[in-house]
Amino acid sequence: MNYQNLSALDMGIAASLILINGALSLLLRLGLERQLIWAAIRTVVQLLAIGYLLGWVFEFAYWYVVLPLMCLMTLIAGISAAGRGKRTYAGQRVDSIVSVWGSSWLVTAVGLFAIIRIHPWYEPQYAIPILGMILGNTLTGVSLGIERMTQELTSGRNNIEMILALGGSRWEAAQDAIRQAVRAGMIPTLNQMAVVGIVSLPGMMTGQVLAGESPVDAVRYQIVIMFLIAASSALGTVGAVLLTYRRLFSAGHRFLRYRLEDRS
């Protein structure tokens, strides 16, 4: 099976399809034209940039080249996860980075050292794509978890303060919000796992098949990746929600509502 290279013309034809989105935005008066243009430009620039960067990294496959890039990817993912949602609080960015970093690196280490067992572990062909896929999904879980947690605490403020006033602990007051937030963060991954291979073919598997790998071998890799993503997303979501809980409830069992702020 021959790998088919894409020319600039082929990419241009694909890029022209974004005009469909623009036409729908104009027709329905959605006001998304500028956002679509900006998103399309960012997609092209960012992917081309990472393509050239990875080409350089693959050529100089040393740990002191690969590790800083992995750290930068993780830092950006953590900051991005904290930048979403209607509400924020002091320390949210730190909580997001810690949650994303801890869960994604732990699970990636399990994948590289215990499952795939590559040597050296920093082989960029494996380490960077695997971490990238795990980060993308963990970012979503962490972001949704924090957003849902702050939403539940805001809407349920009266009930929370009533529980605390009656002598309840901070955990008793926040446990329902915590459960809802963790569930919200885990649902996207669960939905993805439920339809994978039936409705959708994941990117890693598709890429391997297009590159000429055996579909069975590609499926094995994708199964491993899906379970790594599920584990990291769950750990990251739980970590982020619990850190948010610690920020917004004092050791003296008081709800620190004043720390929550609406994003301007």
BAKOLGU-698419 format. One line per 8 residues: their letters; for each residue x, y, z of N, C-alpha, C, CB. Coordinates in Angstrom, 3 decimals, m for minus. Glycine has a CB too. Example, Ala and Ser with C-alpha at 12.3 -4.5 7.8 and 13.67 -1.06 7.14 Angstrom:
! BAKOLGU-698419
as) 13.190 m5.690 7.800 12.300 m4.500 7.800 13.200 m3.300 7.800 11.308 m4.473 9.046; 12.850 m2.250 7.080 13.670 m1.060 7.140 12.900 0.030 7.870 14.084 m0.598 5.725
//
This chain:
! BAKOLGU-698419
mnyqnlsa) 0.849 m1.197 0.000 0.000 0.000 0.000 0.885 1.247 0.000 m0.961 0.006 1.234; 0.646 2.165 m0.925 1.447 3.369 m1.050 0.819 4.512 m0.265 1.608 3.757 m2.518; 1.688 5.269 0.411 1.229 6.437 1.152 1.051 7.595 0.193 2.218 6.809 2.279; m0.116 8.232 0.206 m0.437 9.307 m0.719 m0.097 10.659 m0.099 m1.919 9.253 m1.115; 0.889 11.333 m0.654 1.243 12.664 m0.176 0.233 13.695 m0.670 2.660 13.042 m0.632; m0.013 14.701 0.134 m0.965 15.755 m0.215 m0.208 16.997 m0.657 m1.898 16.081 0.980; m0.662 17.587 m1.740 m0.037 18.799 m2.261 m0.696 20.029 m1.652 m0.128 18.843 m3.798; m0.122 21.199 m1.953 m0.705 22.457 m1.479 m2.097 22.656 m2.073 0.208 23.650 m1.841
ldmgiaas) m2.301 22.201 m3.318 m3.619 22.291 m3.940 m4.644 21.449 m3.192 m3.547 21.851 m5.397; m4.244 20.252 m2.806 m5.153 19.388 m2.050 m5.556 20.049 m0.737 m4.499 18.024 m1.778; m4.597 20.650 m0.056 m4.896 21.331 1.198 m5.800 22.538 0.969 m3.605 21.766 1.885; m5.595 23.214 m0.164 m6.434 24.363 m0.479 m7.883 23.971 m0.716 m5.896 25.076 m1.692; m8.085 22.845 m1.386 m9.456 22.359 m1.621 m10.131 22.047 m0.289 m9.450 21.096 m2.532; m9.386 21.391 0.612 m9.942 21.073 1.927 m10.252 22.345 2.706 m8.970 20.190 2.722; m9.352 23.330 2.628 m9.558 24.582 3.360 m10.775 25.336 2.850 m8.324 25.465 3.255; m11.072 25.196 1.553 m12.224 25.907 0.996 m13.545 25.418 1.582 m12.249 25.753 m0.512
lilingal) m13.529 24.242 2.164 m14.757 23.708 2.756 m15.219 24.518 3.959 m14.551 22.265 3.166; m14.304 25.302 4.534 m14.690 26.137 5.669 m15.695 27.194 5.230 m13.454 26.803 6.300; m15.759 27.436 3.912 m16.744 28.394 3.407 m18.167 27.940 3.704 m16.566 28.594 1.904; m18.368 26.641 3.842 m19.691 26.122 4.204 m20.085 26.661 5.576 m19.700 24.562 4.201; m19.133 26.622 6.509 m19.399 27.148 7.841 m19.714 28.637 7.788 m18.208 26.895 8.760; m18.929 29.368 6.980 m19.176 30.789 6.867 m20.530 31.097 6.263 m18.106 31.426 6.052; m20.938 30.329 5.244 m22.237 30.539 4.613 m23.377 30.277 5.597 m22.383 29.637 3.386; m23.246 29.227 6.388 m24.263 28.933 7.388 m24.342 30.024 8.447 m23.981 27.593 8.044
slllrlgl) m23.181 30.549 8.830 m23.160 31.631 9.804 m23.862 32.878 9.278 m21.728 31.962 10.184; m23.616 33.205 8.001 m24.272 34.363 7.394 m25.762 34.129 7.226 m23.642 34.683 6.045; m26.119 32.918 6.787 m27.525 32.600 6.533 m28.346 32.646 7.815 m27.649 31.223 5.884; m27.784 32.113 8.885 m28.504 32.049 10.165 m28.188 33.220 11.083 m28.176 30.758 10.876; m27.360 34.153 10.592 m26.975 35.335 11.350 m26.372 34.952 12.703 m28.184 36.251 11.552; m25.412 34.047 12.660 m24.760 33.587 13.885 m23.648 34.521 14.346 m24.201 32.201 13.678; m23.129 35.300 13.434 m22.063 36.233 13.784 m20.724 35.565 14.076 m22.476 37.033 14.969; m20.482 34.420 13.431 m19.264 33.652 13.706 m18.209 33.787 12.608 m19.613 32.194 13.888
erqliwaa) m18.422 34.706 11.666 m17.532 34.774 10.512 m16.083 35.062 10.921 m18.021 35.843 9.542; m15.877 36.066 11.760 m14.518 36.412 12.175 m13.880 35.272 12.969 m14.526 37.698 13.014; m14.665 34.654 13.838 m14.132 33.543 14.627 m13.737 32.374 13.737 m15.156 33.086 15.664; m14.528 32.129 12.696 m14.214 31.042 11.770 m12.915 31.316 11.017 m15.363 30.838 10.778; m12.777 32.556 10.539 m11.561 32.916 9.817 m10.340 32.787 10.726 m11.666 34.348 9.264; m10.466 33.322 11.948 m9.354 33.273 12.887 m9.026 31.829 13.259 m9.679 34.088 14.146; m10.058 31.005 13.478 m9.832 29.601 13.827 m9.148 28.859 12.680 m11.162 28.915 14.183; m9.563 29.139 11.458 m8.953 28.482 10.304 m7.487 28.872 10.158 m9.718 28.832 9.027
irtvvqll) m7.196 30.161 10.340 m5.816 30.627 10.238 m4.959 29.991 11.329 m5.753 32.164 10.334; m5.476 29.952 12.545 m4.731 29.360 13.654 m4.476 27.873 13.405 m5.493 29.554 14.976; m5.475 27.189 12.859 m5.311 25.769 12.576 m4.148 25.526 11.635 m6.586 25.196 11.986; m4.120 26.291 10.546 m3.054 26.117 9.550 m1.698 26.477 10.136 m3.331 26.974 8.306; m1.614 27.635 10.777 m0.329 28.110 11.305 0.189 27.180 12.394 m0.468 29.539 11.855; m0.680 26.813 13.337 m0.245 25.976 14.454 0.189 24.591 13.998 m1.356 25.851 15.475; m0.575 23.995 13.095 m0.226 22.653 12.636 1.039 22.654 11.784 m1.380 22.054 11.847; 1.199 23.661 10.926 2.436 23.748 10.152 3.642 23.956 11.067 2.347 24.888 9.130
aigyllgw) 3.450 24.804 12.075 4.542 25.073 13.005 4.939 23.805 13.761 4.143 26.176 13.993; 3.945 23.077 14.263 4.269 21.859 15.014 4.832 20.791 14.096 3.029 21.325 15.738; 4.415 20.807 12.825 4.961 19.853 11.874 6.456 20.051 11.672 4.240 19.969 10.550; 6.864 21.312 11.443 8.281 21.609 11.268 9.057 21.380 12.567 8.466 23.052 10.790; 8.429 21.726 13.696 9.098 21.528 14.989 9.335 20.047 15.264 8.266 22.145 16.124; 8.309 19.222 15.017 8.465 17.790 15.252 9.488 17.184 14.302 7.125 17.078 15.101; 9.561 17.701 13.076 10.577 17.219 12.152 11.975 17.453 12.695 10.424 17.893 10.804; 12.165 18.612 13.330 13.462 18.912 13.943 13.706 18.038 15.171 13.540 20.397 14.330
vfefaywy) 12.651 17.859 15.985 12.787 17.037 17.196 13.091 15.592 16.837 11.509 17.110 18.046; 12.421 15.070 15.815 12.668 13.690 15.404 14.109 13.499 14.913 11.680 13.285 14.304; 14.665 14.561 14.343 16.035 14.477 13.846 17.037 14.502 14.994 16.321 15.622 12.874; 16.725 15.279 16.033 17.606 15.366 17.207 16.869 14.774 18.406 18.039 16.857 17.492; 16.730 13.467 18.403 15.921 12.761 19.405 16.696 12.542 20.701 15.447 11.416 18.852; 16.953 13.645 21.410 17.638 13.569 22.695 16.657 13.967 23.799 18.905 14.486 22.711; 16.873 13.459 25.010 15.930 13.719 26.092 15.837 15.207 26.411 16.335 12.946 27.338; 16.949 15.938 26.297 16.930 17.359 26.615 16.264 18.182 25.512 18.344 17.856 26.849
vvlplmcl) 15.888 17.543 24.421 15.076 18.200 23.391 13.613 17.819 23.552 15.572 17.824 21.979; 13.362 16.522 23.793 11.992 16.018 23.881 11.315 16.466 25.173 11.983 14.491 23.788; 12.014 16.385 26.296 11.405 16.685 27.588 10.907 18.125 27.701 12.393 16.412 28.685; 11.684 19.144 27.299 11.143 20.510 27.356 9.900 20.704 26.500 12.197 21.492 26.922; 9.864 20.043 25.339 8.686 20.160 24.484 7.469 19.540 25.170 8.939 19.483 23.120; 7.645 18.394 25.821 6.550 17.760 26.549 6.073 18.643 27.705 6.988 16.386 27.078; 7.023 19.288 28.376 6.658 20.194 29.467 5.865 21.389 28.942 7.916 20.679 30.207; 6.295 21.941 27.814 5.600 23.083 27.230 4.181 22.694 26.808 6.385 23.630 26.025
mtliagis) 4.027 21.529 26.194 2.705 21.045 25.802 1.791 20.931 27.021 2.818 19.685 25.090; 2.314 20.390 28.107 1.516 20.198 29.312 1.132 21.526 29.940 2.273 19.349 30.317; 2.074 22.457 29.969 1.801 23.770 30.547 0.712 24.489 29.771 3.071 24.617 30.577; 0.791 24.441 28.452 m0.230 25.093 27.624 m1.591 24.440 27.835 0.161 25.033 26.134; m1.607 23.114 27.950 m2.870 22.410 28.181 m3.481 22.819 29.511 m2.656 20.893 28.145; m2.670 22.911 30.549 m3.180 23.310 31.861 m3.731 24.719 31.860 m2.095 23.195 32.897; m3.020 25.639 31.207 m3.489 27.021 31.136 m4.778 27.112 30.321 m2.406 27.926 30.524; m4.854 26.356 29.232 m6.055 26.368 28.388 m7.263 25.842 29.151 m5.832 25.532 27.120
aagrgkrt) m7.064 24.805 29.943 m8.178 24.225 30.704 m8.731 25.226 31.714 m7.725 22.945 31.428; m7.867 26.094 32.229 m8.301 27.078 33.221 m8.939 28.301 32.590 m7.132 27.504 34.069; m8.809 28.448 31.288 m9.303 29.652 30.627 m10.725 29.569 30.129 m8.433 29.976 29.499; m11.424 28.506 30.500 m12.791 28.333 30.027 m13.767 28.464 31.189 m12.959 26.969 29.333; m15.034 28.536 30.864 m16.051 28.624 31.911 m16.425 30.062 32.226 m15.566 27.938 33.168; m17.584 30.238 32.843 m18.100 31.572 33.141 m17.528 32.150 34.420 m19.595 31.534 33.237; m17.044 31.275 35.316 m16.567 31.740 36.615 m15.133 31.291 36.852 m17.475 31.227 37.737; m14.464 32.041 37.683 m13.087 31.709 38.023 m12.841 32.038 39.487 m12.089 32.469 37.113
yagqrvds) m11.676 31.684 39.976 m11.290 31.986 41.350 m9.763 32.053 41.410 m11.853 30.913 42.353; m9.253 32.714 42.419 m7.808 32.842 42.572 m7.192 31.461 42.778 m7.459 33.779 43.755; m6.222 31.125 41.938 m5.570 29.829 42.033 m6.106 28.795 41.070 m5.695 29.316 43.406; m7.086 29.159 40.269 m7.672 28.191 39.344 m6.650 27.708 38.322 m8.874 28.802 38.630; m5.826 28.599 37.836 m4.833 28.205 36.833 m3.837 27.208 37.419 m4.091 29.440 36.294; m3.421 27.437 38.668 m2.494 26.513 39.320 m3.152 25.143 39.499 m2.036 27.076 40.690; m4.403 25.145 39.946 m5.124 23.888 40.135 m5.247 23.124 38.819 m6.515 24.153 40.723; m5.529 23.852 37.764 m5.689 23.223 36.452 m4.374 22.614 35.973 m6.201 24.245 35.427
ivsvwgss) m3.293 23.366 36.094 m1.997 22.872 35.642 m1.571 21.646 36.444 m0.937 23.972 35.754; m1.746 21.703 37.755 m1.371 20.570 38.608 m2.170 19.327 38.240 m1.586 20.916 40.091; m3.461 19.486 38.028 m4.330 18.349 37.701 m3.969 17.738 36.356 m5.794 18.782 37.693; m3.804 18.597 35.346 m3.462 18.112 34.013 m2.086 17.464 34.017 m3.506 19.258 32.994; m1.137 18.117 34.658 0.240 17.618 34.657 0.345 16.275 35.380 1.177 18.642 35.312; m0.199 16.219 36.591 m0.077 15.002 37.380 m0.723 13.796 36.735 m0.670 15.214 38.721; m1.953 13.953 36.272 m2.685 12.812 35.705 m2.116 12.381 34.360 m4.161 13.159 35.546; m1.827 13.337 33.477 m1.364 12.985 32.125 0.032 12.367 32.145 m1.366 14.223 31.227
wlvtavgl) 0.911 12.889 32.961 2.269 12.343 33.005 2.309 10.983 33.692 3.203 13.310 33.722; 1.476 10.800 34.709 1.413 9.497 35.371 0.932 8.423 34.397 0.483 9.558 36.599; m0.142 8.707 33.689 m0.710 7.725 32.769 0.206 7.521 31.563 m2.108 8.168 32.308; 0.807 8.598 31.060 1.746 8.461 29.946 2.941 7.599 30.347 2.225 9.844 29.474; 3.410 7.756 31.568 4.521 6.939 32.057 4.140 5.462 32.085 4.951 7.400 33.456; 2.920 5.172 32.516 2.448 3.784 32.509 2.440 3.238 31.079 1.030 3.684 33.135; 1.965 4.061 30.145 1.911 3.624 28.753 3.277 3.376 28.153 1.189 4.636 27.931; 4.221 4.286 28.416 5.547 4.180 27.804 6.417 3.115 28.462 6.250 5.513 27.870
faiirihp) 6.341 3.021 29.800 7.233 2.112 30.519 6.655 0.717 30.708 7.568 2.691 31.856; 5.344 0.624 30.957 4.760 m0.673 31.316 4.034 m1.371 30.169 3.809 m0.490 32.452; 3.526 m0.594 29.202 2.717 m1.202 28.133 3.498 m1.279 26.829 1.421 m0.403 27.918; 3.866 m0.147 26.286 4.584 m0.129 25.004 6.055 m0.493 25.202 4.467 1.261 24.336; 6.615 m0.082 26.319 7.993 m0.437 26.701 9.009 m0.074 25.618 8.083 m1.932 27.002; 8.995 1.187 25.228 9.968 1.643 24.237 11.278 2.004 24.935 9.419 2.860 23.441; 12.365 1.933 24.181 13.673 2.306 24.709 14.437 3.070 23.628 14.474 1.045 25.177; 14.861 4.290 23.946 14.654 4.990 25.217 13.224 5.510 25.355 15.638 6.149 25.345
wyepqyai) 12.842 5.836 26.572 11.454 6.232 26.830 11.078 7.527 26.120 11.228 6.389 28.322; 12.055 8.366 25.825 11.783 9.672 25.218 11.790 9.616 23.698 12.801 10.688 25.692; 11.685 8.413 23.120 11.598 8.292 21.666 10.436 9.169 21.177 11.400 6.790 21.231; 10.731 10.258 20.453 9.681 11.236 20.131 8.546 10.674 19.277 10.291 12.407 19.419; 8.818 9.650 18.502 7.783 9.048 17.669 6.642 8.503 18.514 8.373 7.938 16.811; 6.935 8.120 19.732 5.919 7.577 20.638 5.556 8.565 21.736 6.407 6.275 21.260; 6.548 9.105 22.417 6.296 9.903 23.611 5.446 11.146 23.328 7.609 10.319 24.229; 5.787 11.881 22.278 5.080 13.137 22.017 3.638 12.917 21.541 5.839 13.946 20.980
pilgmilg) 3.379 12.053 20.548 1.985 11.845 20.139 1.102 11.263 21.242 1.943 10.935 18.944; 1.636 10.316 22.006 0.832 9.707 23.074 0.491 10.744 24.134 1.581 8.516 23.714; 1.489 11.511 24.578 1.206 12.558 25.559 0.227 13.582 24.996 2.503 13.251 25.991; 0.381 13.927 23.724 m0.513 14.911 23.117 m1.959 14.462 23.107 m0.074 15.207 21.714; m2.203 13.207 22.761 m3.577 12.698 22.763 m4.154 12.649 24.169 m3.629 11.310 22.136; m3.347 12.252 25.125 m3.810 12.202 26.508 m4.089 13.606 27.032 m2.776 11.497 27.398; m3.217 14.549 26.720 m3.406 15.928 27.173 m4.689 16.536 26.623 m2.217 16.781 26.762; m4.955 16.304 25.334 m6.139 16.897 24.719 m7.424 16.489 25.408 m6.209 16.518 23.271
ntltgvsl) m7.526 15.219 25.765 m8.735 14.739 26.421 m8.770 15.081 27.906 m8.857 13.250 26.242; m7.609 15.059 28.550 m7.554 15.438 29.963 m7.914 16.904 30.137 m6.159 15.161 30.545; m7.438 17.732 29.228 m7.774 19.156 29.245 m9.289 19.358 29.240 m7.140 19.873 28.040; m9.974 18.621 28.387 m11.430 18.741 28.301 m12.095 18.333 29.607 m11.969 17.890 27.154; m11.667 17.216 30.180 m12.250 16.745 31.430 m12.036 17.723 32.567 m11.673 15.406 31.798; m10.825 18.228 32.693 m10.506 19.186 33.751 m11.313 20.469 33.588 m9.005 19.504 33.752; m11.383 20.959 32.375 m12.125 22.187 32.104 m13.605 22.038 32.447 m11.968 22.585 30.642; m14.213 20.947 31.983 m15.631 20.717 32.261 m15.876 20.492 33.748 m16.141 19.520 31.462
giermtqe) m14.953 19.789 34.400 m15.119 19.530 35.828 m15.109 20.805 36.653 m14.034 18.606 36.316; m14.129 21.675 36.383 m14.056 22.936 37.130 m15.259 23.820 36.835 m12.763 23.687 36.791; m15.634 23.892 35.560 m16.783 24.722 35.193 m18.057 24.246 35.880 m16.977 24.718 33.677; m18.294 22.931 35.863 m19.502 22.398 36.483 m19.468 22.575 37.999 m19.671 20.920 36.130; m18.297 22.427 38.595 m18.168 22.597 40.042 m18.538 24.013 40.457 m16.741 22.271 40.497; m17.984 25.006 39.787 m18.296 26.395 40.133 m19.757 26.719 39.853 m17.390 27.354 39.358; m20.310 26.122 38.808 m21.724 26.343 38.490 m22.624 25.755 39.568 m22.070 25.732 37.126; m22.331 24.523 39.988 m23.147 23.866 41.010 m23.050 24.594 42.344 m22.720 22.407 41.177
ltsgrnni) m21.877 25.066 42.691 m21.713 25.783 43.955 m22.453 27.115 43.929 m20.228 26.012 44.252; m22.471 27.767 42.778 m23.162 29.047 42.671 m24.678 28.866 42.731 m22.769 29.753 41.374; m25.195 27.925 41.933 m26.641 27.721 41.905 m27.171 27.096 43.198 m27.013 26.844 40.725; m26.337 26.323 43.868 m26.788 25.669 45.110 m26.293 26.336 46.363 m26.353 24.249 45.124; m25.958 27.613 46.254 m25.380 28.327 47.395 m26.274 28.273 48.632 m25.119 29.773 47.020; m27.546 28.518 48.475 m28.447 28.548 49.625 m28.487 27.200 50.344 m29.855 28.944 49.181; m28.566 26.135 49.590 m28.614 24.805 50.179 m27.299 24.471 50.890 m28.915 23.759 49.100; m26.180 24.869 50.265 m24.867 24.617 50.861 m24.721 25.355 52.191 m23.748 25.042 49.893
emilalgg) m25.098 26.620 52.208 m24.969 27.404 53.425 m25.931 26.923 54.505 m25.209 28.872 53.130; m27.089 26.382 54.110 m28.020 25.835 55.090 m27.425 24.599 55.770 m29.361 25.484 54.419; m26.795 23.727 54.964 m26.169 22.521 55.515 m25.058 22.900 56.494 m25.605 21.632 54.379; m24.255 23.881 56.122 m23.172 24.319 56.998 m23.715 24.969 58.272 m22.256 25.299 56.258; m24.794 25.749 58.141 m25.387 26.417 59.302 m25.973 25.423 60.296 m26.467 27.386 58.851; m26.422 24.274 59.782 m27.003 23.237 60.641 m25.940 22.304 61.232 m28.017 22.420 59.849; m24.678 22.631 61.009 m23.607 21.847 61.602 m22.979 20.821 60.688 m24.110 21.167 62.787; m23.363 20.826 59.428 m22.785 19.886 58.482 m21.348 20.257 58.138 m23.628 19.827 57.219
srweaaqd) m20.581 19.266 57.708 m19.193 19.514 57.328 m19.136 20.088 55.916 m18.358 18.215 57.419; m17.973 20.590 55.558 m17.812 21.136 54.216 m17.969 20.042 53.156 m16.442 21.815 54.080; m17.562 18.811 53.475 m17.738 17.713 52.522 m19.213 17.395 52.314 m16.997 16.464 53.004; m19.974 17.371 53.402 m21.408 17.100 53.291 m22.096 18.184 52.465 m22.052 17.005 54.688; m21.639 19.404 52.587 m22.255 20.495 51.846 m21.882 20.465 50.369 m21.855 21.822 52.452; m20.680 19.971 50.042 m20.188 20.057 48.668 m20.248 18.754 47.897 m18.793 20.542 48.676; m20.582 17.648 48.543 m20.454 16.351 47.890 m21.338 16.195 46.656 m20.777 15.270 48.865; m22.534 16.749 46.673 m23.394 16.650 45.488 m22.789 17.412 44.304 m24.804 17.192 45.803
airqavra) m22.265 18.602 44.587 m21.626 19.391 43.526 m20.396 18.669 43.000 m21.239 20.794 44.043; m19.640 18.028 43.871 m18.448 17.291 43.461 m18.820 16.134 42.544 m17.686 16.773 44.687; m19.856 15.395 42.908 m20.283 14.261 42.077 m20.721 14.739 40.696 m21.433 13.490 42.761; m21.510 15.809 40.658 m21.976 16.325 39.374 m20.809 16.819 38.513 m22.982 17.458 39.595; m19.826 17.450 39.140 m18.688 17.985 38.394 m17.824 16.865 37.829 m17.846 18.894 39.288; m17.565 15.836 38.629 m16.756 14.714 38.145 m17.480 13.984 37.022 m16.434 13.739 39.294; m18.775 13.812 37.169 m19.559 13.150 36.122 m19.494 13.944 34.823 m21.027 12.978 36.569; m19.615 15.260 34.917 m19.569 16.102 33.712 m18.217 15.994 33.021 m19.859 17.569 34.068
gmiptlnq) m17.141 15.913 33.795 m15.822 15.824 33.205 m15.532 14.492 32.550 m14.806 16.091 34.233; m16.174 13.429 33.023 m15.902 12.095 32.494 m16.800 11.709 31.326 m16.050 11.085 33.583; m17.935 12.375 31.177 m18.907 11.994 30.154 m18.355 12.045 28.728 m20.106 12.887 30.251; m17.596 13.105 28.316 m17.099 13.114 26.931 m16.263 11.896 26.579 m16.284 14.350 26.692; m15.395 11.461 27.478 m14.573 10.285 27.208 m15.419 9.029 27.153 m13.488 10.136 28.266; m16.392 8.916 28.049 m17.276 7.742 28.037 m18.084 7.687 26.750 m18.221 7.763 29.249; m18.560 8.843 26.293 m19.305 8.879 25.031 m18.413 8.469 23.859 m19.885 10.286 24.788; m17.180 8.916 23.881 m16.233 8.574 22.819 m15.956 7.075 22.807 m14.920 9.355 22.993
mavvgivs) m15.783 6.486 23.992 m15.516 5.061 24.085 m16.711 4.228 23.631 m15.141 4.695 25.505; m17.917 4.762 23.834 m19.121 4.010 23.503 m19.326 3.847 22.003 m20.321 4.684 24.102; m18.798 4.790 21.217 m19.055 4.745 19.772 m17.794 4.494 18.949 m19.695 6.040 19.324; m16.628 4.375 19.613 m15.395 4.194 18.876 m15.418 2.879 18.099 m14.199 4.233 19.824; m15.017 2.940 16.851 m15.012 1.755 15.998 m16.335 1.474 15.327 m14.618 0.574 16.792; m17.422 2.096 15.812 m18.743 1.884 15.217 m19.187 3.134 14.467 m19.779 1.512 16.302; m19.168 4.253 15.174 m19.543 5.525 14.563 m18.311 6.291 14.102 m20.354 6.373 15.546; m17.249 6.261 14.896 m16.045 7.028 14.568 m14.813 6.140 14.581 m15.863 8.188 15.549
lpgmmtgq) m13.861 6.510 13.728 m12.551 5.875 13.715 m11.541 6.891 14.246 m12.164 5.379 12.271; m10.918 6.618 15.381 m10.021 7.594 16.007 m8.858 7.976 15.118 m9.495 7.053 17.304; m8.309 9.156 15.397 m7.247 9.704 14.566 m5.996 8.853 14.517 m6.893 11.050 15.048; m5.576 8.321 15.663 m4.348 7.525 15.669 m4.500 6.279 14.813 m3.971 7.134 17.097; m5.610 5.598 14.970 m5.860 4.389 14.191 m5.936 4.719 12.703 m7.160 3.706 14.655; m6.661 5.764 12.367 m6.792 6.175 10.970 m5.432 6.512 10.366 m7.732 7.378 10.854; m4.607 7.241 11.119 m3.289 7.613 10.626 m2.411 6.404 10.363 m2.611 8.528 11.607; m2.456 5.423 11.260 m1.653 4.225 11.062 m2.119 3.431 9.844 m1.702 3.351 12.305
vlagespv) m3.430 3.334 9.681 m3.964 2.605 8.530 m3.577 3.307 7.231 m5.498 2.475 8.633; m3.706 4.640 7.207 m3.332 5.391 6.007 m1.838 5.268 5.705 m3.709 6.864 6.168; m1.041 5.076 6.748 0.404 4.933 6.565 0.801 3.522 6.152 1.128 5.310 7.840; m0.179 2.616 6.057 0.105 1.272 5.581 0.235 0.213 6.652 1.328 1.296 4.806; m0.045 0.550 7.923 0.033 m0.439 8.989 m1.155 m1.397 8.920 0.086 0.252 10.360; m0.985 m2.555 9.508 m2.069 m3.525 9.571 m3.219 m2.970 10.412 m1.568 m4.865 10.153; m4.472 m3.055 9.941 m5.597 m2.562 10.730 m5.677 m3.193 12.115 m6.880 m2.812 9.992; m5.318 m4.471 12.219 m5.365 m5.137 13.525 m4.340 m4.530 14.479 m5.114 m6.651 13.369
davryqiv) m3.130 m4.282 13.987 m2.111 m3.651 14.821 m2.526 m2.232 15.207 m0.759 m3.629 14.092; m3.126 m1.511 14.267 m3.588 m0.151 14.548 m4.670 m0.160 15.619 m4.117 0.516 13.268; m5.549 m1.156 15.566 m6.617 m1.271 16.561 m6.042 m1.529 17.944 m7.593 m2.390 16.179; m5.028 m2.366 18.037 m4.417 m2.660 19.329 m3.849 m1.400 19.969 m3.318 m3.707 19.171; m3.163 m0.604 19.163 m2.632 0.656 19.682 m3.764 1.584 20.128 m1.764 1.350 18.619; m4.832 1.617 19.333 m5.927 2.518 19.673 m6.635 2.089 20.944 m6.917 2.590 18.533; m6.764 0.801 21.173 m7.376 0.318 22.417 m6.557 0.777 23.616 m7.496 m1.225 22.409; m5.242 0.634 23.503 m4.363 1.071 24.588 m4.527 2.570 24.829 m2.888 0.736 24.265
imfliaas) m4.523 3.342 23.746 m4.644 4.798 23.876 m5.976 5.191 24.502 m4.494 5.470 22.510; m7.055 4.532 24.121 m8.364 4.871 24.676 m8.412 4.651 26.185 m9.451 4.047 23.998; m7.823 3.568 26.643 m7.822 3.295 28.079 m6.898 4.268 28.822 m7.388 1.840 28.346; m5.784 4.639 28.202 m4.913 5.638 28.817 m5.629 6.985 28.920 m3.607 5.785 28.010; m6.337 7.361 27.871 m7.084 8.618 27.872 m8.165 8.606 28.943 m7.708 8.872 26.497; m8.898 7.490 29.044 m9.965 7.391 30.033 m9.420 7.537 31.451 m10.700 6.061 29.888; m8.296 6.884 31.728 m7.710 6.946 33.060 m7.223 8.354 33.389 m6.558 5.954 33.175; m6.513 8.971 32.446 m5.985 10.310 32.693 m7.096 11.339 32.835 m5.047 10.718 31.573
salgtvga) m8.119 11.224 32.011 m9.239 12.158 32.092 m9.950 12.055 33.429 m10.224 11.903 30.961; m10.143 10.837 33.903 m10.810 10.639 35.193 m9.967 11.181 36.337 m11.104 9.154 35.421; m8.668 10.849 36.344 m7.792 11.322 37.413 m7.677 12.842 37.398 m6.406 10.691 37.283; m7.531 13.413 36.209 m7.413 14.861 36.102 m8.669 15.577 36.559 m7.098 15.250 34.685; m9.824 15.046 36.177 m11.092 15.664 36.570 m11.279 15.623 38.074 m12.262 14.969 35.882; m11.058 14.460 38.666 m11.204 14.327 40.119 m10.228 15.254 40.839 m10.973 12.862 40.556; m8.983 15.284 40.365 m7.992 16.154 40.993 m8.381 17.619 40.920 m6.646 15.957 40.346; m8.844 18.063 39.755 m9.224 19.461 39.582 m10.426 19.832 40.445 m9.532 19.743 38.119
vlltyrrl) m11.396 18.940 40.497 m12.603 19.213 41.288 m12.276 19.275 42.777 m13.674 18.137 41.027; m11.444 18.361 43.243 m11.077 18.364 44.663 m10.232 19.578 45.022 m10.321 17.087 45.017; m9.351 19.995 44.120 m8.574 21.204 44.372 m9.474 22.436 44.401 m7.486 21.370 43.307; m10.472 22.468 43.536 m11.443 23.565 43.550 m12.213 23.577 44.873 m12.424 23.439 42.359; m12.585 22.402 45.318 m13.277 22.251 46.612 m12.422 22.796 47.749 m13.622 20.768 46.878; m11.142 22.481 47.739 m10.239 22.957 48.796 m10.090 24.482 48.747 m8.853 22.286 48.661; m10.154 25.047 47.561 m10.011 26.500 47.427 m11.242 27.249 47.939 m9.757 26.867 45.970; m12.419 26.653 47.751 m13.666 27.381 48.003 m14.341 27.026 49.321 m14.621 27.130 46.889
fsaghrfl) m13.727 26.102 50.062 m14.238 25.778 51.399 m13.074 25.821 52.381 m14.939 24.371 51.420; m13.268 26.524 53.479 m12.198 26.658 54.459 m12.141 25.436 55.362 m12.389 27.925 55.294; m11.022 25.305 56.084 m10.878 24.210 57.046 m11.884 24.329 58.178 m9.462 24.182 57.612; m12.405 25.542 58.379 m13.415 25.766 59.409 m14.827 25.537 58.913 m13.298 27.157 59.944; m14.972 24.874 57.753 m16.277 24.503 57.186 m17.125 25.727 56.842 m17.040 23.611 58.165; m16.497 26.656 56.144 m17.214 27.811 55.620 m17.096 27.830 54.103 m16.669 29.125 56.230; m18.183 28.212 53.441 m18.198 28.330 51.987 m17.698 29.709 51.624 m19.620 28.079 51.404; m16.563 29.768 50.927 m15.929 31.039 50.587 m16.446 31.531 49.248 m14.395 30.896 50.552
ryrledrs) m17.706 31.872 49.207 m18.357 32.286 47.971 m17.718 33.528 47.361 m19.819 32.540 48.225; m17.167 34.381 48.185 m16.589 35.629 47.685 m15.376 35.376 46.773 m16.181 36.521 48.862; m14.797 34.176 46.833 m13.650 33.888 45.979 m14.052 33.607 44.532 m12.884 32.710 46.532; m15.311 33.297 44.309 m15.790 33.034 42.960 m16.085 34.350 42.260 m17.043 32.137 42.983; m15.581 34.496 41.045 m15.790 35.714 40.279 m16.265 35.362 38.869 m14.494 36.555 40.225; m17.125 36.197 38.326 m17.535 36.042 36.941 m16.414 36.556 36.039 m18.869 36.796 36.664; m16.173 35.831 34.948 m15.152 36.305 34.009 m15.644 37.561 33.309 m14.801 35.209 32.972; m14.783 38.544 33.179 m15.164 39.758 32.482 m15.045 39.527 30.998 m14.302 40.950 32.922
//
